[in-house]
Structure formats: C-alpha cells, structure tokens
C-alpha cells in the first residue's frame, strides 16, 4: 500500500502532523555496520539489525497501533516486520520519507562526509531534502495511532520542519520515540513539539550552533 492521499485502514484518521505519532529509525544496516554513507542505497539489515527490530516490537506490546508507515527503502520494511506481524497490519509505503539522496557520497566512508548538513555533489541539498520530508509529512493521512519507520535523516528533517533548526540529536537504530505536539504551543514562538522516549523521558535536543 502506498500514497499520501488514501487512507491506510478504516477507523479514526488524521494528518500525521495533527497529533502525536511514533517514530523509529531502521535497525542496523550493512552500511551502518561498515560506517558508510547509505542515502538511497537499498542496504539490508544485519543480523544485529534484525535482533534490534525484534526487541523494538516488544516496546509496542499493549499499544494498539492502527498503522505503520515505512519508506521506499527495504531496511525500513525489514525493521517493521516484527511489529506488523504482532499487530496483523500491512505496511503503508511512503517513498517521500526516504533518506536523503547523498549523490556521489553514497557508499563512501562516513569520514568523507564533511557534515550532516553538507550539500553533496549530485545529491539533494539540505533545503531540498527537508522540504521534501516536511511536505510529505504534512500531506500524509494516517490512522491513529501510527508508527513511522524511517531514517536518521528523516528524523532530523522533521525536527527542522518543526522549528528546531539544524540539530543532530542521537538517533539510535530501532529505538522508538514519540512526537507530541505542545498544547498550548509556546508563547515565544519556539518549537510546538516535544520528542519523548518510550518511558516518557525527553529526547535531548541541543539548540543548533550559531
């Protein structure tokens, strides 16, 4: 199943950014294990990644997930599989949430990437990438509650769209978090969202460097 203009399942539905949702980066991939820039390379999970995905599914026992969104890259499908089996759901595939296109750097050592926000030759600029992710998230209609299984870049782009700026909080493999809108939003015009670990503790998000 795929597309942003169709419902995933029957029942209560809303746009993703109209309320809380769960998010999880994929489990360890072969490119992660080799410290390579993955981008749009369709790397698969390692044995460790499959184990991480199985453990992550345990965090959703007792949570009545109604939908699971994955990207167009297979490592997110593999990560979601234990949860999909547990909940009896089919994945909703949204390629608009794919990892950033790193162009000429894909498959190269992470040490060759100057920074997370560097604009790579032949790839997406940071601005184009964040625009794509934010536009997709704004248009995505999901059942409640929903889990998004995506990428570290997707996570940082969502935070950027939410007003946090160019931040690099830790994004561990297969560690689910919960995005919560603040109600009321802050009066100082700051980000109107918070990100929580599954135990309710906040994910530390340091302000971007000037």
GINOR-V684471 format. One record per backbone hydrogen bond with DSSP energy under -1.0 kcal/mol. NH is the residue of the N-H (numbers start at 1). CO is the residue of the C=O. Records with the same first field share a line. If there is no record, write none. Layout:
# GINOR-V684471
NH->CO ; CO
This chain:
# GINOR-V684471
14->142
16->140
18->15
21->179
22->146
23->177
24->148
26->150
30->44
33->29
34->30
35->32
36->31
37->108
41->38
43->41
46->28
50->46
51->47
52->48
53->49
54->50
55->51
56->52
57->53
59->56
60->57
61->58
63->60
65->63
66->145
67->145
69->147
70->92
76->73
78->74
79->75
80->76
81->77
84->80
85->81
86->82
87->83
88->84
89->84
92->68
93->1
94->70
97->94
98->95
104->121
105->102
106->103
107->37
108->105
110->35
112->109
113->110
118->115
123->120
124->101
129->125
130->126
131->127
132->128
133->129
134->130
135->131
136->132
137->133
138->134
139->135
140->136
142->14
144->12
147->67
148->22
149->69
150->24
155->151
156->152
157->153
158->154
159->155
160->156
161->157
162->158
163->160
164->159
167->165
174->25
175->172
177->23
178->196
179->21
180->194
182->192
189->186
194->180
196->178
197->201
200->197
203->195
